[in-house]
Amino acid sequence: MTGRWWLVLALAGAALSLEGPAIAADLTREQALAAIADTRDVETRRLGVLALGERGLMADMPQLSQALRDVDPLVRAFAENTMWRVWSRSGDDAVDQLFAVGVEQMGARLGEAAVETFTEVIRRRPEFAEGWNKRATVYYLVGEYEKSLADCDEVMKRNPYHFGALSGYGMIYLKLDRPAKALDYLQQALRVNPNLESVQQTVEMLKSMLIQRRKDTI
């Protein structure tokens, strides 16, 4: 039986039932990628995107990025969540555990401790883009904007699909009172992920503000 027919038989009608997540968990990465490419059945695409949340790799970003533009809102939402899940896996269990500690510290507003933790994550796994992104976020939260920008640069070198880091540039440049630069990066974030509603709202606000500033200078 070909992979395609296996998917048709296994996935038909399951995405909205309680069995859907279980079937998604049974898919291999290759089957999940094939499911995402199924233009005829939205339930199959939903399951494929969900499955990649468990088994996806950085190499799957082009397919997941395309899923962000799916006609189905659930596929789009699942794709965004799956991208974050893939980004948060370093490929090293010990590093992943340390990363989770840093996330907890960040949530508890323990900025200095979180910076130290993510710095150790970066030292152990410098190719892990999300380690850099989380440290960039902490630096932003504590007002270290130049350091945050530098870490965003490192994120984008490793993961050009990182709409979170692109949005981060925008927020940093807003803090630095450089609205034109902020607008540019926020628009880049939307080109990667057009579903970022708060970013879209900020873009519209910045456009209006920049238009008004130009008028005021005339």
Rosetta blueprint (number, residue, H / E / L):
1 M L
2 T L
3 G H
4 R H
5 W H
6 W H
7 L H
8 V H
9 L H
10 A H
11 L H
12 A L
13 G L
14 A L
15 A L
16 L L
17 S L
18 L L
19 E H
20 G H
21 P H
22 A H
23 I H
24 A H
25 A H
26 D H
27 L L
28 T L
29 R H
30 E H
31 Q H
32 A H
33 L H
34 A H
35 A H
36 I H
37 A L
38 D L
39 T L
40 R L
41 D L
42 V H
43 E H
44 T H
45 R H
46 R H
47 L H
48 G H
49 V H
50 L H
51 A H
52 L H
53 G H
54 E H
55 R H
56 G L
57 L L
58 M H
59 A H
60 D H
61 M H
62 P H
63 Q H
64 L H
65 S H
66 Q H
67 A H
68 L L
69 R L
70 D L
71 V L
72 D L
73 P H
74 L H
75 V H
76 R H
77 A H
78 F H
79 A H
80 E H
81 N H
82 T H
83 M H
84 W H
85 R H
86 V H
87 W H
88 S L
89 R L
90 S L
91 G L
92 D L
93 D H
94 A H
95 V H
96 D H
97 Q H
98 L H
99 F H
100 A H
101 V H
102 G H
103 V H
104 E H
105 Q H
106 M H
107 G H
108 A L
109 R L
110 L L
111 G H
112 E H
113 A H
114 A H
115 V H
116 E H
117 T H
118 F H
119 T H
120 E H
121 V H
122 I H
123 R H
124 R H
125 R L
126 P L
127 E L
128 F L
129 A H
130 E H
131 G H
132 W H
133 N H
134 K H
135 R H
136 A H
137 T H
138 V H
139 Y H
140 Y H
141 L H
142 V L
143 G L
144 E L
145 Y H
146 E H
147 K H
148 S H
149 L H
150 A H
151 D H
152 C H
153 D H
154 E H
155 V H
156 M H
157 K H
158 R H
159 N L
160 P L
161 Y L
162 H L
163 F H
164 G H
165 A H
166 L H
167 S H
168 G H
169 Y H
170 G H
171 M H
172 I H
173 Y H
174 L H
175 K H
176 L L
177 D L
178 R L
179 P H
180 A H
181 K H
182 A H
183 L H
184 D H
185 Y H
186 L H
187 Q H
188 Q H
189 A H
190 L H
191 R H
192 V H
193 N L
194 P L
195 N L
196 L L
197 E H
198 S H
199 V H
200 Q H
201 Q H
202 T H
203 V H
204 E H
205 M H
206 L H
207 K H
208 S H
209 M H
210 L H
211 I H
212 Q H
213 R H
214 R H
215 K H
216 D H
217 T H
218 I L
